[in-house]
Amino acid sequence: MEIREYLKIDERDVLILWEKCGLIVPWNNALLDIKRKLNVNRELFLVGVGEGKVIATAMGGYDGHRGWINYLAVHPDLRRYGFGREIMEAVEHLLKKMGCPKINLQVRASNKDVISFYQSLDYKDDNVISLGKRLIVDLKD
């Protein structure tokens, strides 16, 4: 797998991958999320490409205090080959180079397989409750 920064030509493949991975949900506009990401830390939006197709993604962010990972995805047929670990290591490396001291991420409590994956990468439960407030209700904005 080749890991590189997201390019506009990847858009369709990324959206298809996220759909296959169950990451597209009604309350988030994935296409709009991509467009917003390209305005902030675009260099932290990585794709993994194999045989000319996007097979993995990781969308990192850094606000000067903490790093974040969103939209980590590996094609369902290609899981357990180390691609998730590889793209996570790549985004972690970029965040570390930026001076990021800690990465946060959110996983639904019911998603035990993904929690186990992150634990295998030394992520720990911070024993916090994640709260959110939607500032833009119309997902077309």
LOVEX-691864 format. One record per atom (N, C-alpha, C, CB): residue number from 1; residue in one letter; y, z, x; chain. Coordinates in Angstrom, 3 decimals. Each point is the difference from the previous one (the first is absolute). Glycine has a CB too. Example, Ala and Ser with C-alpha at 12.3 -4.5 7.8 and 13.67 -1.06 7.14 Angstrom:
2
   k r       c2       c3       c1 c
   1 a   -5.690    7.800   13.190 A
   1 a    1.190    0.000   -0.890 A
   1 a    1.200    0.000    0.900 A
   1 a   -1.173    1.246   -1.892 A
   2 s    2.223   -1.966    1.542 A
   2 s    1.190    0.060    0.820 A
   2 s    1.090    0.730   -0.770 A
   2 s   -0.628   -2.145    1.184 A
end
This chain:
141
   k r       c2       c3       c1 c
   1 m   -1.179    0.000    0.848 A
   1 m    1.179    0.000   -0.848 A
   1 m    1.238    0.000    0.890 A
   1 m   -1.238    1.223   -1.853 A
   2 e    2.164   -2.125    1.556 A
   2 e    1.301   -0.021    0.665 A
   2 e    0.979    0.785   -0.869 A
   2 e   -0.475   -2.259    1.109 A
   3 i    1.201    3.203   -0.511 A
   3 i    1.006    0.777   -0.728 A
   3 i    1.373   -0.491    0.417 A
   3 i   -1.524    2.025   -0.146 A
   4 r    2.344   -2.315   -0.863 A
   4 r    1.347   -0.480    0.261 A
   4 r    0.922    0.438   -1.126 A
   4 r   -0.903   -1.970    1.282 A
   5 e    2.191    1.743   -1.064 A
   5 e    0.997    0.306   -1.025 A
   5 e   -0.166   -0.955   -1.181 A
   5 e    1.601    0.859    1.763 A
   6 y   -1.377   -0.349   -2.959 A
   6 y   -0.034   -0.798   -1.223 A
   6 y    0.975   -1.161    0.098 A
   6 y   -0.648    2.029   -1.322 A
   7 l    0.213   -3.186    0.831 A
   7 l    0.844   -1.187   -0.099 A
   7 l    0.051   -0.442   -1.467 A
   7 l   -0.587   -0.711    2.385 A
   8 k    1.644    0.036   -2.759 A
   8 k    0.160   -0.460   -1.384 A
   8 k   -1.209   -0.802   -0.473 A
   8 k    2.474   -0.046    0.341 A
   9 i   -3.088   -0.728    0.535 A
   9 i   -1.169   -0.795   -0.383 A
   9 i   -1.207    0.858   -0.377 A
   9 i    0.830   -1.788    1.507 A
  10 d   -0.788    3.079   -1.198 A
  10 d   -1.102    0.917   -0.320 A
  10 d    0.083    0.534   -1.431 A
  10 d   -0.088    0.633    2.411 A
  11 e    1.208   -0.842   -3.088 A
  11 e    0.255    0.658   -1.285 A
  11 e   -1.153   -0.141   -0.992 A
  11 e    2.409   -0.420    0.376 A
  12 r   -2.836   -0.801   -0.632 A
  12 r   -1.060   -0.230   -0.997 A
  12 r   -1.295    0.711    0.401 A
  12 r    1.033   -2.227   -0.572 A
  13 d   -1.443    2.072    1.839 A
  13 d   -1.238    0.637    0.469 A
  13 d    0.082    1.519   -0.072 A
  13 d   -0.387   -1.949    1.502 A
  14 v    1.553    2.505   -1.187 A
  14 v    0.173    1.454   -0.063 A
  14 v   -0.134    0.484   -1.440 A
  14 v    1.508   -0.070    2.020 A
  15 l   -0.859   -0.603   -2.943 A
  15 l   -0.081    0.409   -1.408 A
  15 l   -1.426   -0.113   -0.533 A
  15 l    2.371   -0.739   -0.325 A
  16 i   -3.096   -0.297    0.720 A
  16 i   -1.403   -0.145   -0.407 A
  16 i   -0.838    1.138    0.575 A
  16 i    0.272   -2.506   -0.115 A
  17 l   -0.049    2.818    1.401 A
  17 l   -0.736    1.097    0.634 A
  17 l    0.274    1.315   -0.717 A
  17 l    0.105   -1.196    2.205 A
  18 w    1.164    1.487   -2.472 A
  18 w    0.339    1.251   -0.668 A
  18 w   -0.621    0.078   -1.387 A
  18 w    2.130    0.076    1.288 A
  19 e   -2.193   -1.195   -1.974 A
  19 e   -0.652   -0.039   -1.321 A
  19 e   -1.481    0.330    0.135 A
  19 e    1.659   -1.722   -0.799 A
  20 k   -2.329    1.106    1.767 A
  20 k   -1.436    0.250    0.220 A
  20 k   -0.265    1.451    0.378 A
  20 k   -0.276   -2.376    0.719 A
  21 c    1.246    2.991   -0.052 A
  21 c   -0.158    1.388    0.447 A
  21 c    0.479    1.015   -1.036 A
  21 c    0.274   -0.805    2.331 A
  22 g    0.201    0.347   -3.469 A
  22 g    0.456    0.912   -1.050 A
  22 g    1.327    0.670    0.303 A
  22 g   -2.357    0.377   -0.536 A
  23 l    3.173   -0.983    1.397 A
  23 l    1.276    0.612    0.370 A
  23 l    1.158   -0.428   -0.900 A
  23 l   -0.831    0.088    2.328 A
  24 i    0.629   -1.099   -3.126 A
  24 i    1.058   -0.449   -0.899 A
  24 i   -0.153    0.740   -1.317 A
  24 i    0.104   -2.287    1.102 A
  25 v    0.934    3.042   -1.429 A
  25 v   -0.002    0.815   -1.208 A
  25 v    1.232   -0.348   -0.840 A
  25 v   -1.255    1.869    1.193 A
  26 p    1.187   -1.639   -2.504 A
  26 p    1.102   -0.407   -0.881 A
  26 p    1.345    0.632    0.341 A
  26 p   -1.689   -0.295   -1.750 A
  27 w    1.697    1.481    2.314 A
  27 w    1.270    0.685    0.243 A
  27 w    0.635   -0.372    1.337 A
  27 w   -0.843    1.862   -1.392 A
  28 n    0.207   -2.705    2.200 A
  28 n    0.595   -0.505    1.240 A
  28 n   -0.051   -1.520   -0.027 A
  28 n   -0.688    2.083    1.288 A
  29 n    1.788   -2.705   -0.998 A
  29 n    0.070   -1.447    0.104 A
  29 n   -0.276   -0.357    1.460 A
  29 n    1.675   -0.197   -1.943 A
  30 a   -2.891   -0.248    2.227 A
  30 a   -0.422   -0.236    1.385 A
  30 a    0.851   -1.062    0.690 A
  30 a   -2.314    0.645   -0.655 A
  31 l    2.655   -1.703   -0.044 A
  31 l    0.839   -1.034    0.600 A
  31 l    1.375    0.552    0.357 A
  31 l   -1.233   -1.743   -1.309 A
  32 l    1.782    2.545    0.428 A
  32 l    1.289    0.631    0.275 A
  32 l   -0.124    0.994    1.152 A
  32 l    0.659   -0.287   -2.412 A
  33 d   -1.789    0.996    2.495 A
  33 d   -0.236    0.908    1.125 A
  33 d    0.021   -0.762    1.331 A
  33 d   -1.370    1.493   -1.505 A
  34 i    0.781   -2.678    1.518 A
  34 i    0.023   -0.814    1.220 A
  34 i    1.437   -0.385    0.343 A
  34 i   -2.311   -0.887   -0.511 A
  35 k    3.042    0.412   -0.473 A
  35 k    1.380   -0.427    0.248 A
  35 k    0.855    1.159    0.497 A
  35 k   -0.242   -1.752   -1.771 A
  36 r    0.065    2.922    1.181 A
  36 r    0.760    1.173    0.458 A
  36 r   -0.388    0.372    1.427 A
  36 r    0.154    0.828   -2.369 A
  37 k   -1.446   -0.890    2.664 A
  37 k   -0.474    0.381    1.336 A
  37 k    0.607   -0.894    1.072 A
  37 k   -2.139    0.825   -1.004 A
  38 l    2.337   -2.084    0.695 A
  38 l    0.526   -0.926    0.989 A
  38 l    1.448    0.303    0.376 A
  38 l   -1.555   -1.713   -0.891 A
  39 n    2.201    2.598    0.138 A
  39 n    1.366    0.421    0.311 A
  39 n    0.056    1.273    0.847 A
  39 n    0.713   -1.058   -2.127 A
  40 v   -1.853    1.757    2.269 A
  40 v   -0.020    1.278    0.716 A
  40 v   -1.271    0.074    0.850 A
  40 v    1.344    1.131   -1.849 A
  41 n   -1.179   -1.004    3.146 A
  41 n   -1.147    0.108    0.916 A
  41 n   -1.035   -1.099   -0.219 A
  41 n    0.370    2.452    0.057 A
  42 r    0.075   -3.673   -0.198 A
  42 r   -0.932   -1.102   -0.258 A
  42 r   -1.069   -0.102    1.085 A
  42 r    1.830   -1.219   -1.186 A
  43 e   -1.504    1.676    2.404 A
  43 e   -0.959   -0.063    1.101 A
  43 e   -1.184    0.945   -0.194 A
  43 e    1.878   -0.623    1.497 A
  44 l   -1.768    1.519   -2.476 A
  44 l   -1.092    0.934   -0.294 A
  44 l   -0.902   -0.490   -1.137 A
  44 l    1.472    1.855    0.784 A
  45 f   -1.226   -3.050   -1.273 A
  45 f   -0.852   -0.595   -1.034 A
  45 f   -0.975   -0.928    0.726 A
  45 f    1.828    0.144   -1.828 A
  46 l   -3.058    0.315    1.977 A
  46 l   -1.002   -0.713    0.781 A
  46 l   -1.060   -0.633   -0.878 A
  46 l    0.412    1.565    1.866 A
  47 v   -0.898   -2.701   -1.403 A
  47 v   -1.151   -0.633   -0.632 A
  47 v   -1.065   -0.204    1.059 A
  47 v    1.454   -1.148   -1.734 A
  48 g   -2.696    1.256    1.305 A
  48 g   -1.130   -0.328    0.842 A
  48 g   -0.574   -1.315   -0.491 A
  48 g   -0.496    2.444    0.478 A
  49 v    0.338   -3.395    0.431 A
  49 v   -0.449   -1.333   -0.368 A
  49 v   -1.335   -0.288    0.675 A
  49 v    2.389   -0.777   -0.287 A
  50 g   -3.321    0.286   -0.510 A
  50 g   -1.301   -0.414    0.501 A
  50 g   -0.368   -1.327   -0.617 A
  50 g   -0.708    2.384    0.319 A
  51 e    0.315   -3.325    0.499 A
  51 e   -0.367   -1.343   -0.460 A
  51 e    1.091   -0.617   -0.874 A
  51 e   -2.408    0.667    0.099 A
  52 g    3.660   -0.442    0.300 A
  52 g    1.124   -0.618   -0.684 A
  52 g    0.428    0.654   -1.299 A
  52 g   -0.749   -2.038    1.031 A
  53 k    0.126    3.153   -1.393 A
  53 k    0.342    0.679   -1.252 A
  53 k    0.430    1.436    0.265 A
  53 k   -1.622   -1.460   -1.234 A
  54 v    2.519    1.959    0.397 A
  54 v    0.411    1.397    0.088 A
  54 v   -1.152    0.855   -0.525 A
  54 v    2.480   -0.590   -0.282 A
  55 i   -3.003    1.452    1.140 A
  55 i   -1.122    0.852   -0.388 A
  55 i    0.369    1.480    0.009 A
  55 i   -1.545   -1.719    0.916 A
  56 a    2.742    2.037   -0.413 A
  56 a    0.427    1.400    0.057 A
  56 a    1.522    0.060    0.016 A
  56 a   -2.113    0.656    1.235 A
  57 t    2.644    0.456   -1.741 A
  57 t    1.448    0.240    0.036 A
  57 t    0.260    1.484    0.244 A
  57 t    0.418   -1.949   -1.571 A
  58 a    0.753    2.210    2.101 A
  58 a    0.526    1.362    0.088 A
  58 a    1.515   -0.118   -0.017 A
  58 a   -2.029    0.873    1.315 A
  59 m    2.656   -0.131   -2.210 A
  59 m    1.449   -0.019   -0.121 A
  59 m    0.515    1.358    0.463 A
  59 m   -0.061   -1.676   -1.935 A
  60 g    0.614    1.703    3.143 A
  60 g    0.526    1.242    0.545 A
  60 g    1.485    0.131   -0.271 A
  60 g   -1.751   -0.051    1.760 A
  61 g    2.226    1.257   -1.667 A
  61 g    1.423    0.263   -0.146 A
  61 g    0.381    1.201    0.847 A
  61 g   -0.012   -0.965   -2.326 A
  62 y    1.279    1.034    2.694 A
  62 y    0.488    1.126    0.786 A
  62 y    1.443    0.266   -0.384 A
  62 y   -1.574   -0.539    1.909 A
  63 d    1.851    1.777   -2.296 A
  63 d    1.347    0.361   -0.453 A
  63 d    0.757    0.837    1.034 A
  63 d   -0.840   -0.072   -2.348 A
  64 g    0.286    0.182    3.552 A
  64 g    0.627    0.806    1.031 A
  64 g   -0.537    1.423    0.045 A
  64 g    2.018   -1.394   -0.255 A
  65 h   -2.775    1.780   -0.749 A
  65 h   -0.599    1.335   -0.067 A
  65 h   -1.519   -0.099   -0.062 A
  65 h    2.051    0.873   -1.160 A
  66 r   -2.551   -1.694    0.241 A
  66 r   -1.441   -0.171   -0.173 A
  66 r   -0.331   -1.471   -0.187 A
  66 r   -0.178    2.293   -1.011 A
  67 g   -1.016   -2.630    1.416 A
  67 g   -0.515   -1.337   -0.265 A
  67 g   -0.832    0.025   -1.266 A
  67 g   -0.001   -0.547    2.456 A
  68 w   -0.142   -0.613   -3.051 A
  68 w   -0.788   -0.136   -1.231 A
  68 w   -0.884   -1.233    0.113 A
  68 w    1.808    1.135   -1.369 A
  69 i   -2.943   -1.069    0.723 A
  69 i   -0.890   -1.145   -0.105 A
  69 i   -0.210   -0.284   -1.481 A
  69 i   -1.154    0.542    2.216 A
  70 n    1.337   -1.802   -2.575 A
  70 n   -0.265   -0.465   -1.357 A
  70 n   -0.792   -1.301    0.085 A
  70 n    2.122    1.101   -0.888 A
  71 y   -2.754   -1.441   -0.194 A
  71 y   -0.709   -1.275   -0.130 A
  71 y   -0.990   -0.262    1.139 A
  71 y    1.988   -0.865   -1.200 A
  72 l   -2.688    1.907    1.645 A
  72 l   -1.109   -0.240    0.922 A
  72 l   -1.107   -0.657   -0.819 A
  72 l    0.609    2.000    1.516 A
  73 a   -1.061   -3.142   -1.058 A
  73 a   -1.048   -0.722   -0.721 A
  73 a   -0.893   -0.731    0.992 A
  73 a    1.504   -0.263   -2.009 A
  74 v   -2.781    0.257    1.704 A
  74 v   -0.973   -0.825    0.714 A
  74 v   -0.836   -0.684   -1.074 A
  74 v   -0.066    1.542    2.076 A
  75 h   -0.147   -2.831   -1.915 A
  75 h   -0.780   -0.751   -0.986 A
  75 h   -1.302    0.752   -0.288 A
  75 h    1.005   -2.203    0.796 A
  76 p   -1.353    2.385   -2.070 A
  76 p   -1.198    0.776   -0.347 A
  76 p   -1.283   -0.476    0.682 A
  76 p    1.085    0.437   -2.161 A
  77 d   -1.231   -1.733    2.396 A
  77 d   -1.207   -0.513    0.652 A
  77 d   -0.031    0.264    1.499 A
  77 d   -0.089   -1.742   -1.744 A
  78 l    1.217    2.206    2.297 A
  78 l    0.100    0.172    1.450 A
  78 l    0.240    1.444    0.417 A
  78 l    0.864   -2.307    0.121 A
  79 r   -1.120    3.224   -1.022 A
  79 r    0.183    1.415    0.329 A
  79 r   -1.160    0.495    0.860 A
  79 r    1.278    0.355   -2.146 A
  80 r   -0.997    0.702    2.900 A
  80 r   -0.973    0.651    0.874 A
  80 r   -0.309   -0.807    1.260 A
  80 r   -0.965    1.055   -2.020 A
  81 y    1.896   -1.941    2.388 A
  81 y   -0.101   -0.742    1.261 A
  81 y    1.079    0.435    0.983 A
  81 y   -0.975   -1.942   -1.239 A
  82 g    1.764    2.943    0.874 A
  82 g    1.023    0.509    0.896 A
  82 g    1.375   -0.626   -0.172 A
  82 g   -1.813    0.433    1.555 A
  83 f    1.975   -1.344   -2.531 A
  83 f    1.290   -0.664   -0.190 A
  83 f    1.072    0.967   -0.491 A
  83 f   -1.217   -2.116   -0.493 A
  84 g    0.849    3.039   -0.384 A
  84 g    0.958    1.000   -0.478 A
  84 g    0.487    0.879    1.136 A
  84 g   -1.113   -0.016   -2.228 A
  85 r    0.202    0.460    3.047 A
  85 r    0.353    0.825    1.171 A
  85 r    0.903   -0.797    0.939 A
  85 r   -2.185    1.274   -0.183 A
  86 e    1.855   -2.533    0.398 A
  86 e    0.754   -0.830    0.934 A
  86 e    1.447   -0.210   -0.463 A
  86 e   -2.139   -1.138    0.636 A
  87 i    2.339    0.831   -1.906 A
  87 i    1.364   -0.247   -0.463 A
  87 i    0.782    1.312   -0.098 A
  87 i   -0.798   -2.029   -1.268 A
  88 m    0.108    3.135    0.958 A
  88 m    0.672    1.301    0.005 A
  88 m    0.446    0.362    1.417 A
  88 m   -1.380    0.736   -1.984 A
  89 e    0.533   -0.956    2.969 A
  89 e    0.388    0.285    1.389 A
  89 e    1.202   -0.839    0.413 A
  89 e   -2.380    0.576    0.542 A
  90 a    2.451   -1.825   -1.011 A
  90 a    1.121   -0.868    0.348 A
  90 a    1.303    0.523   -0.592 A
  90 a   -1.565   -1.951    0.109 A
  91 v    1.556    2.334   -1.379 A
  91 v    1.230    0.501   -0.621 A
  91 v    0.360    1.373    0.575 A
  91 v   -0.520   -1.288   -2.116 A
  92 e   -0.463    2.126    2.403 A
  92 e    0.275    1.294    0.638 A
  92 e    0.660   -0.206    1.364 A
  92 e   -1.964    1.025   -1.209 A
  93 h    1.485   -1.988    1.967 A
  93 h    0.574   -0.296    1.320 A
  93 h    1.473   -0.396   -0.130 A
  93 h   -2.270   -0.733    0.828 A
  94 l    2.570   -0.145   -1.783 A
  94 l    1.394   -0.417   -0.212 A
  94 l    0.877    1.180   -0.403 A
  94 l   -0.802   -2.275   -0.672 A
  95 l    0.292    3.119   -0.223 A
  95 l    0.771    1.175   -0.435 A
  95 l    0.239    0.954    1.169 A
  95 l   -0.973   -0.217   -2.312 A
  96 k   -0.034    0.426    3.119 A
  96 k    0.147    0.889    1.155 A
  96 k    1.050   -0.535    0.962 A
  96 k   -2.392    0.704   -0.238 A
  97 k    2.404   -2.019    0.465 A
  97 k    1.012   -0.618    0.865 A
  97 k    1.413    0.206   -0.542 A
  97 k   -1.695   -1.700    0.696 A
  98 m    1.817    1.842   -2.012 A
  98 m    1.308    0.223   -0.628 A
  98 m    0.416    1.468    0.075 A
  98 m   -0.445   -1.927   -1.537 A
  99 g   -0.437    2.792    2.037 A
  99 g    0.302    1.425    0.088 A
  99 g   -0.464    0.800   -1.193 A
  99 g    1.918   -0.609    1.363 A
 100 c   -2.714    0.018   -2.204 A
 100 c   -0.484    0.681   -1.205 A
 100 c   -0.969    1.133    0.370 A
 100 c    0.275   -2.144   -1.320 A
 101 p    0.025    3.392    0.902 A
 101 p   -0.845    1.125    0.387 A
 101 p   -1.208    0.242   -0.919 A
 101 p    2.038    0.991    0.963 A
 102 k   -1.998   -1.500   -2.199 A
 102 k   -1.072    0.288   -0.960 A
 102 k   -0.010   -1.077   -1.064 A
 102 k    0.189    2.482    0.419 A
 103 i   -1.402   -2.824   -0.867 A
 103 i   -0.155   -0.981   -1.073 A
 103 i   -0.495    0.710   -1.258 A
 103 i   -0.489   -1.847    1.675 A
 104 n    1.091    1.510   -2.788 A
 104 n   -0.461    0.455   -1.307 A
 104 n   -0.564   -1.185   -0.773 A
 104 n    1.715    1.863   -0.018 A
 105 l   -2.621   -1.583   -0.857 A
 105 l   -0.494   -1.017   -0.922 A
 105 l   -0.504    0.692   -1.247 A
 105 l   -0.613   -1.555    1.895 A
 106 q    0.496    0.789   -2.937 A
 106 q   -0.458    0.554   -1.273 A
 106 q   -1.267   -0.718   -0.438 A
 106 q    2.366    0.598   -0.648 A
 107 v   -3.327    0.181    0.178 A
 107 v   -1.257   -0.512   -0.519 A
 107 v   -0.277    0.745   -1.293 A
 107 v   -0.899   -0.575    2.327 A
 108 r    0.467   -0.153   -3.336 A
 108 r   -0.371    0.680   -1.241 A
 108 r   -1.168    0.950    0.276 A
 108 r    0.792   -1.981   -1.388 A
 109 a   -0.710    3.192    0.853 A
 109 a   -1.014    1.031    0.257 A
 109 a   -1.402   -0.467   -0.396 A
 109 a    1.752    1.749   -0.362 A
 110 s   -1.844   -2.649   -0.583 A
 110 s   -1.307   -0.486   -0.465 A
 110 s   -0.608   -1.043    0.938 A
 110 s    0.743    0.452   -2.331 A
 111 n    0.013   -0.948    3.287 A
 111 n   -0.465   -1.073    0.877 A
 111 n   -0.666    0.585    1.250 A
 111 n    1.844   -1.510   -0.852 A
 112 k   -3.007    2.059    0.655 A
 112 k   -0.709    0.730    1.057 A
 112 k   -0.336   -0.869    1.217 A
 112 k   -0.936    1.457   -1.777 A
 113 d    0.570   -2.730    1.554 A
 113 d   -0.347   -0.870    1.128 A
 113 d    1.199   -0.221    0.919 A
 113 d   -1.723   -1.126   -1.428 A
 114 v    2.886    0.913    0.843 A
 114 v    1.195   -0.233    0.802 A
 114 v    0.418    1.285    0.712 A
 114 v    0.733   -1.810   -1.594 A
 115 i   -0.864    2.940    0.925 A
 115 i    0.304    1.281    0.648 A
 115 i   -0.910    0.194    1.207 A
 115 i    0.747    0.987   -2.206 A
 116 s   -2.024   -1.278    2.054 A
 116 s   -0.937    0.122    1.123 A
 116 s    0.369   -0.943    1.139 A
 116 s   -1.799    0.660   -1.605 A
 117 f    2.229   -1.874    1.264 A
 117 f    0.431   -0.953    1.028 A
 117 f    1.148    0.586    0.811 A
 117 f   -0.722   -1.927   -1.449 A
 118 y    1.759    2.407    0.760 A
 118 y    1.154    0.552    0.725 A
 118 y   -0.390    1.245    0.799 A
 118 y    1.525   -0.902   -1.782 A
 119 q   -2.401    1.723    1.248 A
 119 q   -0.450    1.171    0.750 A
 119 q   -0.723   -0.420    1.279 A
 119 q   -0.198    1.294   -2.149 A
 120 s   -0.514   -2.422    2.098 A
 120 s   -0.683   -0.492    1.205 A
 120 s    1.005   -0.454    1.054 A
 120 s   -1.953   -0.703   -1.408 A
 121 l    3.199    0.459    0.995 A
 121 l    1.075   -0.371    0.929 A
 121 l    0.864    1.204    0.376 A
 121 l    0.013   -2.298   -0.992 A
 122 d   -0.500    3.502    0.682 A
 122 d    0.658    1.268    0.323 A
 122 d    1.185    0.356   -0.893 A
 122 d   -0.725   -0.393    2.299 A
 123 y    0.833   -0.233   -3.458 A
 123 y    1.010    0.423   -0.974 A
 123 y   -0.535    1.233   -0.720 A
 123 y    0.877   -2.386   -0.301 A
 124 k    0.020    3.308    0.041 A
 124 k   -0.367    1.272   -0.634 A
 124 k    0.749    0.159   -1.318 A
 124 k   -0.443    1.036    2.259 A
 125 d   -0.155   -0.272   -3.147 A
 125 d    0.665    0.352   -1.259 A
 125 d    1.118    0.981    0.328 A
 125 d   -2.133   -0.364   -1.371 A
 126 d    3.372   -0.025    1.084 A
 126 d    1.149    0.864    0.267 A
 126 d    0.183    1.069   -1.069 A
 126 d    1.075   -1.900    1.177 A
 127 n   -1.941    1.880   -2.182 A
 127 n    0.051    0.992   -1.071 A
 127 n    1.392    0.060   -0.644 A
 127 n   -1.781    1.321    1.186 A
 128 v    2.271   -2.508   -1.550 A
 128 v    1.285   -0.113   -0.677 A
 128 v   -0.201   -0.757   -1.308 A
 128 v    1.254    0.044    2.212 A
 129 i   -0.310    0.067   -3.077 A
 129 i   -0.008   -0.773   -1.233 A
 129 i    1.037   -1.095    0.154 A
 129 i   -0.746    1.992   -1.411 A
 130 s    0.349   -3.204    1.126 A
 130 s    0.917   -1.130    0.083 A
 130 s    0.729   -0.137   -1.329 A
 130 s   -1.484   -1.177    1.689 A
 131 l    2.790    1.134   -1.621 A
 131 l    0.825   -0.188   -1.185 A
 131 l    0.757   -1.311    0.140 A
 131 l    0.222    2.503   -0.343 A
 132 g    0.094   -3.116   -0.757 A
 132 g    0.746   -1.247    0.054 A
 132 g    0.946   -0.120   -1.169 A
 132 g   -1.888   -1.062    1.197 A
 133 k    2.890    0.261   -1.026 A
 133 k    0.963   -0.284   -1.055 A
 133 k    0.358   -1.475    0.098 A
 133 k    0.919    2.385    0.017 A
 134 r   -1.153   -3.115   -1.071 A
 134 r    0.311   -1.423   -0.023 A
 134 r    1.500   -0.180   -0.221 A
 134 r   -2.314   -0.551   -0.884 A
 135 l    2.953   -0.141    1.822 A
 135 l    1.433   -0.267   -0.097 A
 135 l    0.288   -1.306   -0.722 A
 135 l    0.332    1.275    2.104 A
 136 i   -1.261   -2.210   -2.009 A
 136 i    0.132   -1.276   -0.699 A
 136 i   -1.187   -0.110   -0.945 A
 136 i    1.245   -1.110    1.949 A
 137 v   -0.976    1.082   -3.224 A
 137 v   -1.068   -0.028   -0.999 A
 137 v   -0.452   -1.429   -0.268 A
 137 v    0.918    2.090   -1.036 A
 138 d    0.005   -3.030    1.007 A
 138 d   -0.346   -1.386   -0.235 A
 138 d   -0.615   -0.583    1.262 A
 138 d    1.852   -0.229   -1.699 A
 139 l   -3.132   -0.071    1.678 A
 139 l   -0.691   -0.475    1.195 A
 139 l    0.419   -1.392    0.430 A
 139 l   -1.887    1.411   -0.660 A
 140 k    2.734   -2.060   -0.108 A
 140 k    0.513   -1.314    0.394 A
 140 k    1.163    0.138    0.980 A
 140 k   -0.718   -0.932   -2.219 A
 141 d    1.329    2.139    2.288 A
 141 d    1.129    0.245    0.915 A
 141 d   -0.464    0.132    1.418 A
 141 d    1.224    1.115   -1.818 A
end
